[in-house]
Amino acid sequence: MSEQIKTRKVIGLNGGPRKNWNTASLLEEALKGAASTGAETKLIHLYDLDYKGCRSCFSCKTKENYLKGRCALKDELSSVLELLEDCTGAVMGSPIYLSDVTGALRSFLERYIFINLAYDFDAPSVLKRGPAIGLIYSMNVPETLIETMGYDVLFRSQANFFSRLNPPVFEQLLSCDTYQFSDYSRYHAPMFDEAHKRAVKETQFPQDLKLAYEMGARIGQTGFGDGK
Ligand SMILES: Cc1cc2nc3c(=O)[nH]c(=O)nc-3n(C[C@H](O)[C@H](O)[C@H](O)COP(=O)(O)O)c2cc1C
């Protein structure tokens, strides 16, 4: 009998509040890339959901629950965590807020990463192999200031946690110097040069969208690992 072929499924998680701006557009392109490989895709806006971060109940770490990777907290994130159990890939996006991911993405990560982490030197995750992961960050600062601002530390720290979940693919995409307002003349923001921002929007941002598409395609074509 031939081996059953599982459908590749890629979920997109928008950690930003705006549904049609930079982060969401990059996520949509990534999902288009994943769909181009035949994967099923779904975009979820985390700001639509009512949930909190980890409550430190440690239910996921009890001996009877060990290896299950399930969160005892039941709220509107529960169905997303369930979906992720069955995904071959996930692309998560966030604008940078105060040098970090948004609170919405952070609360999601506390739940998703912690249920899958094990306090075990030999096996750092309950997942033999997690889904392929893409992280997309969009931010105001230009790429040249990332280290000065210390954002590289954040990006390395996220990468480090995800590496413990054994994703077959892990990629990060930075979209810098983004266009933030629909009409710069309405806002008090003298530190931003609108003409420069528009130029970046018209030249760099389309390249970022292309990179997101290509990343999505690589994640889309990644199937379940042997251990899944
Ligand atoms: C509350 C808030 C805090 C922000 N903090 C930062 C920051 O620390 N560094 C940065 O580069 N951009 C910051 N930004 C700008 C956004 O990260 C940037 O405009 C991003 O591309 C917005 O994504 P969106 O268009 O998907 O909403 C901040 C924006 C807001 C609303």
The ligand as an SDF file (V2000), in Angstrom:
LIG
                    3D

 31 33  0  0  0  0  0  0  0  0999 V2000
    3.3330   51.4790   19.2730 C   0  0  0  0  0  0  0  0  0  0  0  0
    4.3740   51.5110   18.1800 C   0  0  0  0  0  0  0  0  0  0  0  0
    5.7030   51.3190   18.5200 C   0  0  0  0  0  0  0  0  0  0  0  0
    6.6770   51.2820   17.5250 C   0  0  0  0  0  0  0  0  0  0  0  0
    7.9910   51.0680   17.8760 N   0  0  0  0  0  0  0  0  0  0  0  0
    8.9270   50.9330   16.9110 C   0  0  0  0  0  0  0  0  0  0  0  0
   10.2810   50.6330   17.2510 C   0  0  0  0  0  0  0  0  0  0  0  0
   10.6340   50.4850   18.4200 O   0  0  0  0  0  0  0  0  0  0  0  0
   11.1660   50.5010   16.2520 N   0  0  0  0  0  0  0  0  0  0  0  0
   10.8040   50.6190   14.9270 C   0  0  0  0  0  0  0  0  0  0  0  0
   11.6740   50.4580   14.0650 O   0  0  0  0  0  0  0  0  0  0  0  0
    9.5380   50.9030   14.5680 N   0  0  0  0  0  0  0  0  0  0  0  0
    8.5830   51.0500   15.5290 C   0  0  0  0  0  0  0  0  0  0  0  0
    7.2760   51.3070   15.1770 N   0  0  0  0  0  0  0  0  0  0  0  0
    6.9440   51.3950   13.7340 C   0  0  0  0  0  0  0  0  0  0  0  0
    6.4170   50.0820   13.1600 C   0  0  0  0  0  0  0  0  0  0  0  0
    7.1730   48.9790   13.5800 O   0  0  0  0  0  0  0  0  0  0  0  0
    6.4650   50.1040   11.6430 C   0  0  0  0  0  0  0  0  0  0  0  0
    5.8030   51.2230   11.1380 O   0  0  0  0  0  0  0  0  0  0  0  0
    5.8560   48.8310   11.0780 C   0  0  0  0  0  0  0  0  0  0  0  0
    6.2510   48.6430    9.7420 O   0  0  0  0  0  0  0  0  0  0  0  0
    4.3380   48.8710   11.1460 C   0  0  0  0  0  0  0  0  0  0  0  0
    3.7840   47.6880   10.6300 O   0  0  0  0  0  0  0  0  0  0  0  0
    2.3230   47.7000    9.9610 P   0  0  0  0  0  0  0  0  0  0  0  0
    2.3950   48.6520    8.8090 O   0  0  0  0  0  0  0  0  0  0  0  0
    2.0830   46.3010    9.5520 O   0  0  0  0  0  0  0  0  0  0  0  0
    1.3750   48.1650   11.0110 O   0  0  0  0  0  0  0  0  0  0  0  0
    6.3020   51.4200   16.1510 C   0  0  0  0  0  0  0  0  0  0  0  0
    4.9310   51.6370   15.8300 C   0  0  0  0  0  0  0  0  0  0  0  0
    3.9920   51.6870   16.8340 C   0  0  0  0  0  0  0  0  0  0  0  0
    2.5430   51.9060   16.4640 C   0  0  0  0  0  0  0  0  0  0  0  0
  1  2  1  0
  2  3  1  0
  2 30  2  0
  3  4  2  0
  4  5  1  0
  4 28  1  0
  5  6  2  0
  6  7  1  0
  6 13  1  0
  7  8  2  0
  7  9  1  0
  9 10  1  0
 10 11  2  0
 10 12  1  0
 12 13  2  0
 13 14  1  0
 14 15  1  0
 14 28  1  0
 15 16  1  0
 16 17  1  0
 16 18  1  0
 18 19  1  0
 18 20  1  0
 20 21  1  0
 20 22  1  0
 22 23  1  0
 23 24  1  0
 24 25  2  0
 24 26  1  0
 24 27  1  0
 28 29  2  0
 29 30  1  0
 30 31  1  0
M  END
$$$$
